[in-house]
Amino acid sequence: MVMFLASVKNLLCIALLVTTLVGCSGPTEPVGTVAGQITYKGEPFVDGYLGLHNPQTRLNRSARLDEAGNYLFSEVPPGDYVVLVVPRALDDDKAFRKIPIPKKLKRKETTDLSVTVKADQETKLDVELSK
């Protein structure tokens, strides 16, 4: 009987410790999401990635475009970001050059796309690529 009570006491102590630790994780930082679609001449653009760069925090994120040209960035800290559209790597150099992404959108120093992420909000950003 003494062994049983000692086991129950140990289990209760462990349960109390776990409950206390889980409750001490504190609040998480607020985040937002960015979602949209990339198109070229009205058709989904799928041969690339979309990138986010925050010049102040130097945070970089990238998202692959799906078969419909859609992308989603989740859990993005609030702030101002420049937006890049980067082609996926291709083995054929000629095919790579034919990807219709304007040069200015491929570099964070030259892109004219930007987005402001707000906490607890989804920001919609659709991009139509044109030369």
C-alpha positions in Angstrom: 0.0 0.0 0.0 2.9 2.4 0.8 4.4 1.7 -2.7 1.1 2.4 -4.3 0.7 5.8 -2.5 4.3 6.7 -3.4 3.6 6.0 -7.1 0.4 8.1 -7.0 2.3 10.9 -5.3 5.0 10.8 -8.0 2.4 10.8 -10.8 0.7 13.8 -9.3 4.0 15.6 -9.0 4.9 14.9 -12.6 1.4 16.0 -13.8 1.7 19.3 -11.8 5.2 19.9 -13.2 4.0 19.4 -16.8 0.9 21.6 -16.3 3.1 24.4 -14.9 5.6 24.2 -17.7 3.0 24.2 -20.4 1.3 27.2 -18.8 4.6 29.2 -18.7 5.2 29.4 -22.4 3.9 33.0 -22.5 2.2 34.7 -25.4 3.5 34.3 -28.9 4.4 37.2 -31.1 1.6 38.4 -33.4 1.9 37.3 -37.1 0.1 37.7 -40.3 -0.2 35.9 -43.7 0.4 36.9 -47.3 -1.4 35.0 -50.1 -2.1 35.5 -53.7 -1.6 34.4 -57.3 1.1 35.1 -59.9 -0.1 35.2 -63.5 1.4 35.9 -66.9 -1.0 37.1 -69.7 -3.9 36.0 -67.4 -2.7 32.4 -67.0 -1.2 31.0 -63.8 2.6 31.3 -63.6 4.1 28.2 -62.0 7.8 28.3 -62.9 9.1 30.1 -59.9 9.1 31.3 -56.3 7.8 34.4 -54.5 10.2 35.9 -52.0 9.6 38.4 -49.2 12.5 40.5 -47.8 12.2 42.8 -44.8 15.1 45.4 -45.2 14.8 46.4 -41.5 15.0 43.0 -39.9 16.7 41.2 -42.9 14.1 38.4 -42.7 13.8 36.5 -45.9 11.0 34.0 -46.8 10.3 32.1 -50.0 7.3 30.2 -51.2 7.0 27.9 -54.2 4.2 28.6 -56.6 1.7 25.8 -57.0 0.1 24.5 -60.2 -2.4 27.4 -60.2 0.3 30.1 -59.6 -0.9 30.4 -55.9 1.4 31.0 -53.0 1.0 31.3 -49.2 3.2 32.8 -46.5 2.0 32.0 -43.0 3.3 33.2 -39.7 5.0 36.3 -41.1 6.0 38.9 -38.5 4.3 42.3 -39.1 6.3 44.8 -41.2 7.1 46.2 -44.6 8.5 43.7 -47.1 9.8 44.0 -50.7 8.5 41.2 -53.0 10.6 39.3 -55.4 9.6 36.8 -58.2 12.4 34.4 -58.8 12.4 31.7 -61.5 13.0 28.1 -60.5 16.3 26.6 -61.6 16.2 25.0 -65.0 18.9 22.9 -66.6 18.3 24.5 -70.0 19.8 28.0 -70.0 17.7 29.1 -73.0 14.5 28.0 -71.3 15.6 29.9 -68.2 16.0 33.1 -70.1 12.5 32.8 -71.7 10.8 32.8 -68.3 8.8 36.1 -68.4 9.8 37.7 -65.1 10.9 41.3 -65.5 14.5 41.7 -64.4 13.6 44.3 -61.8 11.4 41.8 -59.9 14.2 39.3 -59.5 16.3 41.5 -57.1 15.5 43.0 -53.7 17.4 46.2 -54.7 15.3 46.8 -57.8 11.9 45.4 -57.3 9.0 47.8 -57.2 6.6 45.3 -55.5 6.0 45.6 -51.8 3.6 44.5 -49.1 2.8 45.5 -45.6 2.0 42.6 -43.3 -0.3 43.3 -40.3 -0.7 41.2 -37.2 -3.6 38.7 -37.3 -4.5 39.6 -40.9 -4.2 38.0 -44.3 -2.8 40.4 -46.9 -3.8 39.6 -50.5 -1.1 40.3 -53.2 -1.8 39.1 -56.8 0.9 39.9 -59.4 0.5 40.0 -63.2 3.9 39.6 -64.9 4.5 41.6 -68.0 7.6 42.7 -69.8 
